Amino acid sequence: MEVQGQPWGGWPVDITSRWCPCNYCYAFGVCVHVVYALKATDHVDNSGRNILVNRSKRKRGDGASGGRPLSVGTALTF
């Protein structure tokens, strides 16, 4: 069952487009074969940084930062 539908020589991974013809990659857009191939070839981007790390800033939603509200009720004041 684990090898059903797999090619005998392994999955042919396209590193430039980060694509693999396995069913998991079709469903989710990335698979362990692509991640392993990128890690094994140790690809870096133009500035010399590893491409497997997401360095984008986290975007917050509509100002809801969470935590304690600024105007608390009488039950929380002393």
Number of C-alpha atoms within 10 A of each C-alpha: 5 5 7 6 9 13 10 7 6 8 13 14 18 14 14 8 8 16 18 20 14 17 12 13 16 12 9 8 12 15 18 11 21 21 15 12 16 20 14 9 9 11 16 13 9 8 6 8 11 15 14 13 7 7 9 6 6 6 6 8 7 6 6 7 9 6 6 7 8 6 7 9 8 7 6 7 6 4
